[in-house]
């Protein structure tokens, strides 16, 4: 019988452990603002983009149109995004941040910045930058483009 590797010997396992911890801390901070991580990702993707078709947003975020539609419904109900009809195609519409949504993004971005700073404070600035560089390399070399929302 061959040896079975230990979980902690797998880089993917270690990445997931760190990712889960960072994401869970951030999710708890967002919950106080009645926003999920997925909703935050959509709000941030809309920030500064102006009105955008749901299909274009789905492509930008690497998500399905159905997933974008569900997120848009929730954010619209919370008053954080607006839907604008397309006068040339009555079935089409665009999504954009509402005034409340545009005001909330900088606050939530501050939470994200604070979360990263607190979690990665155990690393030197050089180590933290090297980690980001390695992760960016993995993202590019593996053709990753989907916005992580869970």
N, CA, C and O atoms as a DFTB+ gen file, in Angstrom:
600 C
 N C O
     1  1       0.842      -1.169       0.000
     2  2       0.000       0.000       0.000
     3  2       0.897       1.245       0.000
     4  3       1.878       1.317       0.741
     5  1       0.546       2.220      -0.841
     6  2       1.367       3.429      -0.939
     7  2       1.030       4.394       0.206
     8  3      -0.052       4.354       0.791
     9  1       1.989       5.245       0.491
    10  2       1.812       6.225       1.566
    11  2       0.762       7.265       1.164
    12  3       0.671       7.660       0.002
    13  1       0.002       7.683       2.116
    14  2      -1.024       8.705       1.881
    15  2      -0.486      10.020       2.431
    16  3      -0.117      10.123       3.601
    17  1      -0.451      11.012       1.565
    18  2       0.107      12.299       1.979
    19  2      -0.773      12.978       3.022
    20  3      -1.992      12.806       3.047
    21  1      -0.126      13.742       3.866
    22  2      -0.813      14.500       4.905
    23  2      -1.500      15.704       4.266
    24  3      -0.980      16.270       3.305
    25  1      -2.654      16.098       4.783
    26  2      -3.362      17.256       4.241
    27  2      -2.469      18.489       4.185
    28  3      -2.435      19.190       3.174
    29  1      -1.755      18.750       5.258
    30  2      -0.932      19.955       5.349
    31  2       0.251      19.947       4.389
    32  3       0.948      20.955       4.268
    33  1       0.490      18.837       3.708
    34  2       1.561      18.801       2.716
    35  2       1.097      19.334       1.363
    36  3       1.901      19.479       0.443
    37  1      -0.190      19.623       1.243
    38  2      -0.755      20.120      -0.018
    39  2      -0.875      21.642       0.015
    40  3      -1.517      22.206       0.901
    41  1      -0.256      22.289      -0.951
    42  2      -0.302      23.744      -1.029
    43  2      -1.745      24.234      -1.156
    44  3      -2.109      25.244      -0.553
    45  1      -2.550      23.543      -1.918
    46  2      -3.952      23.925      -2.067
    47  2      -4.689      23.928      -0.737
    48  3      -5.504      24.811      -0.472
    49  1      -4.404      22.951       0.086
    50  2      -5.014      22.882       1.417
    51  2      -4.601      24.100       2.250
    52  3      -5.434      24.724       2.908
    53  1      -3.307      24.428       2.211
    54  2      -2.805      25.574       2.967
    55  2      -3.416      26.881       2.459
    56  3      -3.790      27.748       3.249
    57  1      -3.513      27.014       1.140
    58  2      -4.137      28.210       0.559
    59  2      -5.591      28.336       0.992
    60  3      -6.059      29.424       1.330
    61  1      -6.299      27.211       0.978
    62  2      -7.711      27.224       1.359
    63  2      -7.873      27.597       2.833
    64  3      -8.802      28.318       3.197
    65  1      -6.972      27.106       3.673
    66  2      -7.037      27.422       5.098
    67  2      -6.888      28.938       5.303
    68  3      -7.651      29.554       6.047
    69  1      -5.903      29.516       4.638
    70  2      -5.678      30.958       4.748
    71  2      -6.842      31.724       4.127
    72  3      -7.352      32.673       4.723
    73  1      -7.261      31.317       2.938
    74  2      -8.359      31.985       2.239
    75  2      -9.634      31.970       3.074
    76  3     -10.309      32.991       3.201
    77  1      -9.958      30.826       3.636
    78  2     -11.160      30.731       4.467
    79  2     -11.089      31.670       5.662
    80  3     -12.067      32.345       5.986
    81  1      -9.935      31.714       6.315
    82  2      -9.799      32.564       7.501
    83  2      -9.947      34.041       7.139
    84  3     -10.657      34.779       7.821
    85  1      -9.284      34.469       6.074
    86  2      -9.375      35.872       5.645
    87  2     -10.808      36.197       5.227
    88  3     -11.349      37.233       5.613
    89  1     -11.416      35.318       4.446
    90  2     -12.774      35.553       3.950
    91  2     -13.805      35.557       5.063
    92  3     -14.723      36.377       5.054
    93  1     -13.666      34.659       6.013
    94  2     -14.639      34.594       7.105
    95  2     -14.569      35.844       7.987
    96  3     -15.599      36.362       8.417
    97  1     -13.366      36.318       8.249
    98  2     -13.224      37.556       9.023
    99  2     -13.879      38.719       8.281
   100  3     -14.590      39.532       8.873
   101  1     -13.626      38.779       6.974
   102  2     -14.189      39.857       6.159
   103  2     -15.711      39.741       6.096
   104  3     -16.415      40.747       6.185
   105  1     -16.213      38.532       5.945
   106  2     -17.665      38.313       5.873
   107  2     -18.347      38.794       7.149
   108  3     -19.436      39.365       7.097
   109  1     -17.717      38.566       8.282
   110  2     -18.296      39.029       9.549
   111  2     -18.367      40.557       9.601
   112  3     -19.337      41.121      10.108
   113  1     -17.342      41.218       9.078
   114  2     -17.353      42.684       9.044
   115  2     -18.441      43.188       8.097
   116  3     -19.137      44.155       8.409
   117  1     -18.586      42.543       6.954
   118  2     -19.600      42.953       5.980
   119  2     -21.011      42.723       6.505
   120  3     -21.925      43.490       6.202
   121  1     -21.185      41.670       7.291
   122  2     -22.519      41.337       7.806
   123  2     -23.097      42.502       8.609
   124  3     -24.310      42.709       8.614
   125  1     -22.255      43.245       9.270
   126  2     -22.713      44.410      10.018
   127  2     -23.277      45.503       9.127
   128  3     -24.002      46.382       9.592
   129  1     -22.943      45.444       7.853
   130  2     -23.465      46.402       6.874
   131  2     -24.533      45.761       5.988
   132  3     -24.958      46.351       4.995
   133  1     -24.968      44.539       6.357
   134  2     -25.994      43.805       5.610
   135  2     -25.579      43.549       4.157
   136  3     -26.379      43.689       3.232
   137  1     -24.307      43.169       3.982
   138  2     -23.760      42.869       2.654
   139  2     -22.989      41.563       2.757
   140  3     -22.266      41.336       3.728
   141  1     -23.143      40.706       1.757
   142  2     -22.364      39.469       1.697
   143  2     -21.082      39.717       0.895
   144  3     -20.931      40.755       0.251
   145  1     -20.174      38.758       0.944
   146  2     -18.933      38.875       0.174
   147  2     -19.257      38.940      -1.318
   148  3     -18.655      39.731      -2.043
   149  1     -20.188      38.128      -1.781
   150  2     -20.571      38.141      -3.203
   151  2     -21.155      39.499      -3.590
   152  3     -20.854      40.032      -4.658
   153  1     -21.991      40.051      -2.714
   154  2     -22.574      41.361      -2.997
   155  2     -21.493      42.435      -3.019
   156  3     -21.523      43.332      -3.861
   157  1     -20.535      42.346      -2.091
   158  2     -19.408      43.280      -2.067
   159  2     -18.643      43.215      -3.382
   160  3     -18.304      44.250      -3.956
   161  1     -18.371      42.011      -3.860
   162  2     -17.618      41.859      -5.110
   163  2     -18.362      42.531      -6.266
   164  3     -17.745      43.170      -7.118
   165  1     -19.680      42.386      -6.291
   166  2     -20.461      43.014      -7.354
   167  2     -20.463      44.535      -7.203
   168  3     -20.297      45.257      -8.186
   169  1     -20.649      45.019      -5.984
   170  2     -20.616      46.462      -5.752
   171  2     -19.276      47.042      -6.189
   172  3     -19.223      48.086      -6.840
   173  1     -18.198      46.358      -5.826
   174  2     -16.859      46.854      -6.182
   175  2     -16.644      46.811      -7.680
   176  3     -15.986      47.689      -8.239
   177  1     -17.195      45.790      -8.342
   178  2     -17.073      45.690      -9.799
   179  2     -17.846      46.798     -10.497
   180  3     -17.446      47.258     -11.566
   181  1     -18.944      47.227      -9.903
   182  2     -19.745      48.315     -10.479
   183  2     -19.154      49.694     -10.192
   184  3     -19.406      50.650     -10.926
   185  1     -18.375      49.788      -9.131
   186  2     -17.837      51.078      -8.694
   187  2     -16.949      51.679      -9.785
   188  3     -15.968      51.069     -10.209
   189  1     -17.309      52.880     -10.228
   190  2     -16.516      53.568     -11.244
   191  2     -16.760      53.105     -12.661
   192  3     -16.144      53.625     -13.592
   193  1     -17.660      52.123     -12.854
   194  2     -17.858      51.597     -14.210
   195  2     -19.018      52.252     -14.942
   196  3     -19.145      52.094     -16.157
   197  1     -19.867      52.984     -14.228
   198  2     -21.061      53.512     -14.871
   199  2     -22.041      52.385     -15.122
   200  3     -21.858      51.272     -14.628
   201  1     -23.076      52.671     -15.885
   202  2     -24.095      51.668     -16.174
   203  2     -23.507      50.576     -17.067
   204  3     -22.773      50.856     -18.014
   205  1     -23.845      49.332     -16.745
   206  2     -23.308      48.188     -17.478
   207  2     -24.398      47.128     -17.607
   208  3     -25.188      46.911     -16.688
   209  1     -24.423      46.482     -18.754
   210  2     -25.391      45.408     -18.978
   211  2     -25.049      44.223     -18.081
   212  3     -23.872      43.940     -17.854
   213  1     -26.064      43.528     -17.568
   214  2     -25.785      42.361     -16.725
   215  2     -24.880      41.335     -17.411
   216  3     -24.035      40.723     -16.758
   217  1     -25.050      41.144     -18.709
   218  2     -24.207      40.175     -19.425
   219  2     -22.744      40.613     -19.430
   220  3     -21.846      39.780     -19.306
   221  1     -22.503      41.909     -19.572
   222  2     -21.125      42.419     -19.543
   223  2     -20.546      42.302     -18.135
   224  3     -19.365      41.996     -17.967
   225  1     -21.376      42.544     -17.132
   226  2     -20.913      42.399     -15.749
   227  2     -20.598      40.939     -15.448
   228  3     -19.612      40.639     -14.774
   229  1     -21.434      40.034     -15.946
   230  2     -21.186      38.599     -15.756
   231  2     -19.841      38.212     -16.364
   232  3     -19.077      37.459     -15.760
   233  1     -19.557      38.719     -17.544
   234  2     -18.276      38.418     -18.194
   235  2     -17.116      39.022     -17.405
   236  3     -16.088      38.376     -17.204
   237  1     -17.291      40.253     -16.966
   238  2     -16.243      40.944     -16.192
   239  2     -15.918      40.186     -14.911
   240  3     -14.754      40.091     -14.521
   241  1     -16.948      39.643     -14.255
   242  2     -16.752      38.960     -12.984
   243  2     -16.523      37.458     -13.144
   244  3     -16.212      36.776     -12.167
   245  1     -16.674      36.934     -14.362
   246  2     -16.495      35.503     -14.571
   247  2     -17.609      34.693     -13.942
   248  3     -17.381      33.593     -13.440
   249  1     -18.818      35.240     -13.968
   250  2     -19.970      34.582     -13.363
   251  2     -21.042      34.349     -14.424
   252  3     -20.978      34.902     -15.522
   253  1     -22.014      33.531     -14.083
   254  2     -23.128      33.308     -15.000
   255  2     -24.087      34.490     -14.927
   256  3     -24.112      35.232     -13.944
   257  1     -24.875      34.649     -15.986
   258  2     -25.886      35.707     -15.988
   259  2     -26.918      35.460     -14.880
   260  3     -27.429      36.408     -14.284
   261  1     -27.219      34.200     -14.611
   262  2     -28.165      33.863     -13.555
   263  2     -27.664      34.289     -12.184
   264  3     -28.425      34.817     -11.374
   265  1     -26.375      34.058     -11.926
   266  2     -25.792      34.463     -10.642
   267  2     -25.798      35.984     -10.506
   268  3     -26.083      36.515      -9.432
   269  1     -25.486      36.676     -11.589
   270  2     -25.506      38.142     -11.581
   271  2     -26.920      38.631     -11.327
   272  3     -27.125      39.579     -10.569
   273  1     -27.892      37.993     -11.952
   274  2     -29.290      38.384     -11.782
   275  2     -29.726      38.251     -10.326
   276  3     -30.395      39.137      -9.796
   277  1     -29.350      37.145      -9.675
   278  2     -29.709      36.942      -8.268
   279  2     -29.055      37.987      -7.369
   280  3     -29.701      38.537      -6.477
   281  1     -27.778      38.258      -7.605
   282  2     -27.081      39.276      -6.822
   283  2     -27.713      40.650      -7.059
   284  3     -27.921      41.421      -6.123
   285  1     -28.011      40.937      -8.320
   286  2     -28.617      42.230      -8.655
   287  2     -29.964      42.397      -7.968
   288  3     -30.280      43.479      -7.473
   289  1     -30.757      41.336      -7.935
   290  2     -32.060      41.407      -7.260
   291  2     -31.883      41.766      -5.788
   292  3     -32.583      42.633      -5.264
   293  1     -30.940      41.094      -5.126
   294  2     -30.724      41.355      -3.699
   295  2     -30.223      42.772      -3.457
   296  3     -30.682      43.453      -2.540
   297  1     -29.280      43.211      -4.284
   298  2     -28.722      44.547      -4.103
   299  2     -29.737      45.635      -4.457
   300  3     -29.742      46.706      -3.850
   301  1     -30.581      45.361      -5.425
   302  2     -31.637      46.309      -5.789
   303  2     -32.632      46.444      -4.642
   304  3     -33.056      47.551      -4.310
   305  1     -33.005      45.314      -4.037
   306  2     -33.921      45.336      -2.890
   307  2     -33.333      46.130      -1.721
   308  3     -34.071      46.764      -0.967
   309  1     -32.018      46.096      -1.572
   310  2     -31.353      46.825      -0.490
   311  2     -31.107      48.290      -0.854
   312  3     -30.604      49.060      -0.036
   313  1     -31.463      48.674      -2.082
   314  2     -31.285      50.052      -2.525
   315  2     -29.856      50.413      -2.873
   316  3     -29.510      51.594      -2.907
   317  1     -29.012      49.409      -3.133
   318  2     -27.595      49.674      -3.397
   319  2     -27.250      49.738      -4.879
   320  3     -26.184      50.237      -5.240
   321  1     -28.133      49.240      -5.743
   322  2     -27.927      49.374      -7.184
   323  2     -29.221      49.843      -7.832
   324  3     -30.304      49.739      -7.256
   325  1     -29.078      50.357      -9.038
   326  2     -30.218      50.818      -9.828
   327  2     -30.248      50.036     -11.130
   328  3     -29.218      49.605     -11.648
   329  1     -31.449      49.869     -11.638
   330  2     -31.644      49.264     -12.956
   331  2     -32.199      50.352     -13.876
   332  3     -33.133      51.072     -13.524
   333  1     -31.607      50.450     -15.045
   334  2     -32.060      51.417     -16.033
   335  2     -32.438      50.662     -17.295
   336  3     -31.647      49.876     -17.817
   337  1     -33.655      50.903     -17.788
   338  2     -34.104      50.235     -19.002
   339  2     -33.350      50.714     -20.225
   340  3     -32.820      51.825     -20.257
   341  1     -33.315      49.860     -21.222
   342  2     -32.681      50.182     -22.490
   343  2     -33.781      50.619     -23.458
   344  3     -34.630      49.802     -23.814
   345  1     -33.793      51.895     -23.900
   346  2     -34.865      52.361     -24.776
   347  2     -34.887      51.663     -26.136
   348  3     -35.918      51.654     -26.808
   349  1     -33.753      51.077     -26.547
   350  2     -33.690      50.397     -27.843
   351  2     -34.103      48.929     -27.751
   352  3     -34.441      48.315     -28.762
   353  1     -34.077      48.368     -26.546
   354  2     -34.448      46.966     -26.344
   355  2     -35.181      46.891     -25.013
   356  3     -34.557      46.936     -23.953
   357  1     -36.493      46.779     -25.068
   358  2     -37.291      46.838     -23.839
   359  2     -36.987      45.688     -22.893
   360  3     -37.299      45.776     -21.705
   361  1     -36.391      44.617     -23.385
   362  2     -36.027      43.501     -22.507
   363  2     -34.708      43.765     -21.797
   364  3     -34.432      43.185     -20.747
   365  1     -33.900      44.636     -22.369
   366  2     -32.568      44.887     -21.813
   367  2     -32.564      45.981     -20.765
   368  3     -33.433      46.852     -20.742
   369  1     -31.565      45.915     -19.898
   370  2     -31.383      46.946     -18.890
   371  2     -29.912      47.015     -18.499
   372  3     -29.110      46.150     -18.851
   373  1     -29.589      48.057     -17.769
   374  2     -28.229      48.238     -17.269
   375  2     -28.265      48.329     -15.757
   376  3     -29.272      48.712     -15.161
   377  1     -27.163      47.976     -15.159
   378  2     -27.006      48.046     -13.714
   379  2     -25.982      49.124     -13.383
   380  3     -24.994      49.302     -14.095
   381  1     -26.232      49.827     -12.308
   382  2     -25.264      50.805     -11.812
   383  2     -25.470      50.950     -10.315
   384  3     -26.492      50.534      -9.769
   385  1     -24.494      51.539      -9.669
   386  2     -24.629      51.791      -8.240
   387  2     -25.636      52.903      -8.015
   388  3     -25.663      53.889      -8.752
   389  1     -26.448      52.741      -7.011
   390  2     -27.304      53.839      -6.569
   391  2     -26.420      54.803      -5.776
   392  3     -25.249      54.513      -5.531
   393  1     -26.970      55.927      -5.384
   394  2     -26.213      56.866      -4.546
   395  2     -25.776      56.178      -3.258
   396  3     -24.635      56.329      -2.823
   397  1     -26.688      55.422      -2.647
   398  2     -26.360      54.710      -1.402
   399  2     -25.260      53.680      -1.643
   400  3     -24.363      53.526      -0.813
   401  1     -25.321      52.982      -2.761
   402  2     -24.303      51.986      -3.091
   403  2     -22.946      52.628      -3.318
   404  3     -21.926      52.124      -2.848
   405  1     -22.936      53.750      -4.044
   406  2     -21.672      54.451      -4.310
   407  2     -21.053      54.969      -3.019
   408  3     -19.830      55.017      -2.886
   409  1     -21.896      55.356      -2.069
   410  2     -21.377      55.833      -0.782
   411  2     -20.882      54.684       0.084
   412  3     -19.983      54.876       0.902
   413  1     -21.446      53.503      -0.078
   414  2     -21.095      52.358       0.751
   415  2     -19.778      51.702       0.308
   416  3     -19.058      51.151       1.141
   417  1     -19.458      51.753      -0.986
   418  2     -18.267      51.052      -1.489
   419  2     -16.980      51.500      -0.788
   420  3     -16.210      50.639      -0.362
   421  1     -16.711      52.793      -0.649
   422  2     -15.475      53.174       0.060
   423  2     -15.418      52.656       1.500
   424  3     -14.350      52.269       1.976
   425  1     -16.551      52.648       2.190
   426  2     -16.594      52.108       3.551
   427  2     -16.214      50.626       3.544
   428  3     -15.383      50.184       4.338
   429  1     -16.830      49.871       2.642
   430  2     -16.563      48.432       2.561
   431  2     -15.139      48.164       2.093
   432  3     -14.507      47.209       2.545
   433  1     -14.631      48.995       1.196
   434  2     -13.236      48.848       0.749
   435  2     -12.290      49.063       1.930
   436  3     -11.256      48.402       2.034
   437  1     -12.647      49.981       2.807
   438  2     -11.847      50.190       4.018
   439  2     -11.842      48.954       4.902
   440  3     -10.817      48.604       5.486
   441  1     -13.003      48.287       4.998
   442  2     -13.069      47.028       5.753
   443  2     -12.130      45.991       5.125
   444  3     -11.411      45.285       5.832
   445  1     -12.145      45.908       3.789
   446  2     -11.282      44.943       3.092
   447  2      -9.808      45.267       3.348
   448  3      -9.005      44.374       3.619
   449  1      -9.467      46.547       3.258
   450  2      -8.080      46.961       3.504
   451  2      -7.661      46.646       4.938
   452  3      -6.576      46.115       5.175
   453  1      -8.534      46.978       5.890
   454  2      -8.232      46.710       7.304
   455  2      -8.102      45.217       7.578
   456  3      -7.238      44.792       8.345
   457  1      -8.966      44.425       6.945
   458  2      -8.929      42.973       7.121
   459  2      -7.603      42.407       6.625
   460  3      -6.971      41.602       7.308
   461  1      -7.186      42.830       5.435
   462  2      -5.894      42.378       4.902
   463  2      -4.750      42.812       5.803
   464  3      -3.869      42.019       6.135
   465  1      -4.772      44.077       6.195
   466  2      -3.678      44.606       7.024
   467  2      -3.563      43.829       8.329
   468  3      -2.460      43.491       8.758
   469  1      -4.698      43.545       8.959
   470  2      -4.670      42.825      10.239
   471  2      -4.205      41.387      10.058
   472  3      -3.378      40.898      10.827
   473  1      -4.732      40.710       9.049
   474  2      -4.408      39.296       8.879
   475  2      -2.949      39.100       8.473
   476  3      -2.264      38.213       8.982
   477  1      -2.484      39.939       7.552
   478  2      -1.145      39.738       7.002
   479  2      -0.069      40.532       7.734
   480  3       1.072      40.597       7.276
   481  1      -0.421      41.134       8.863
   482  2       0.542      41.913       9.645
   483  2       1.691      41.063      10.172
   484  3       2.743      41.595      10.526
   485  1       1.502      39.752      10.227
   486  2       2.572      38.867      10.711
   487  2       3.703      38.730       9.692
   488  3       4.775      38.215      10.008
   489  1       3.456      39.194       8.476
   490  2       4.484      39.163       7.430
   491  2       5.149      40.531       7.332
   492  3       4.526      41.554       7.614
   493  1       6.404      40.541       6.935
   494  2       7.055      41.822       6.651
   495  2       6.439      42.372       5.364
   496  3       5.777      41.642       4.627
   497  1       6.654      43.640       5.103
   498  2       6.131      44.250       3.870
   499  2       6.672      43.511       2.646
   500  3       5.951      43.304       1.671
   501  1       7.932      43.120       2.703
   502  2       8.547      42.412       1.577
   503  2       7.926      41.021       1.403
   504  3       7.662      40.592       0.279
   505  1       7.699      40.328       2.505
   506  2       7.074      39.000       2.426
   507  2       5.658      39.098       1.876
   508  3       5.243      38.285       1.050
   509  1       4.926      40.096       2.338
   510  2       3.548      40.274       1.879
   511  2       3.523      40.559       0.373
   512  3       2.712      39.988      -0.356
   513  1       4.405      41.435      -0.084
   514  2       4.471      41.743      -1.522
   515  2       4.894      40.513      -2.318
   516  3       4.370      40.274      -3.406
   517  1       5.816      39.748      -1.803
   518  2       6.265      38.516      -2.490
   519  2       5.104      37.525      -2.576
   520  3       4.913      36.889      -3.613
   521  1       4.336      37.388      -1.509
   522  2       3.171      36.498      -1.532
   523  2       2.181      36.954      -2.598
   524  3       1.693      36.138      -3.380
   525  1       1.880      38.253      -2.634
   526  2       0.961      38.771      -3.667
   527  2       1.504      38.508      -5.064
   528  3       0.754      38.125      -5.962
   529  1       2.810      38.712      -5.252
   530  2       3.417      38.451      -6.564
   531  2       3.273      36.981      -6.963
   532  3       2.933      36.676      -8.106
   533  1       3.532      36.070      -6.021
   534  2       3.400      34.640      -6.305
   535  2       1.951      34.277      -6.647
   536  3       1.700      33.503      -7.571
   537  1       1.015      34.836      -5.903
   538  2      -0.400      34.556      -6.175
   539  2      -0.815      35.112      -7.534
   540  3      -1.545      34.453      -8.274
   541  1      -0.357      36.319      -7.870
   542  2      -0.654      36.896      -9.206
   543  2      -0.068      36.008     -10.307
   544  3      -0.707      35.800     -11.339
   545  1       1.124      35.495     -10.098
   546  2       1.739      34.594     -11.079
   547  2       0.871      33.354     -11.268
   548  3       0.615      32.945     -12.401
   549  1       0.419      32.759     -10.180
   550  2      -0.452      31.585     -10.271
   551  2      -1.750      31.914     -10.996
   552  3      -2.239      31.115     -11.795
   553  1      -2.300      33.074     -10.724
   554  2      -3.549      33.493     -11.380
   555  2      -3.337      33.612     -12.884
   556  3      -4.128      33.085     -13.666
   557  1      -2.279      34.298     -13.290
   558  2      -2.009      34.505     -14.717
   559  2      -1.672      33.188     -15.404
   560  3      -2.241      32.871     -16.449
   561  1      -0.762      32.426     -14.834
   562  2      -0.298      31.183     -15.479
   563  2      -1.387      30.130     -15.570
   564  3      -1.337      29.260     -16.440
   565  1      -2.383      30.197     -14.670
   566  2      -3.477      29.227     -14.704
   567  2      -4.743      29.798     -15.351
   568  3      -5.796      29.161     -15.338
   569  1      -4.630      30.997     -15.914
   570  2      -5.753      31.600     -16.626
   571  2      -6.985      31.835     -15.766
   572  3      -8.111      31.671     -16.235
   573  1      -6.779      32.218     -14.516
   574  2      -7.908      32.438     -13.623
   575  2      -8.478      33.830     -13.833
   576  3      -7.739      34.810     -13.920
   577  1      -9.812      33.908     -13.913
   578  2     -10.434      35.220     -14.107
   579  2     -11.734      35.383     -13.333
   580  3     -12.293      36.479     -13.291
   581  1     -12.213      34.331     -12.733
   582  2     -13.464      34.402     -11.990
   583  2     -13.249      35.146     -10.681
   584  3     -12.307      34.861      -9.941
   585  1     -14.123      36.094     -10.402
   586  2     -14.046      36.831      -9.147
   587  2     -14.482      35.894      -8.029
   588  3     -15.593      35.366      -8.080
   589  1     -13.635      35.670      -7.014
   590  2     -14.036      34.768      -5.931
   591  2     -15.119      35.426      -5.067
   592  3     -14.930      36.524      -4.545
   593  1     -16.237      34.746      -4.930
   594  2     -17.351      35.317      -4.171
   595  2     -17.825      34.422      -3.043
   596  3     -18.739      34.796      -2.309
   597  1     -17.232      33.257      -2.887
   598  2     -17.659      32.385      -1.783
   599  2     -16.469      31.906      -0.991
   600  3     -16.631      31.163      -0.023
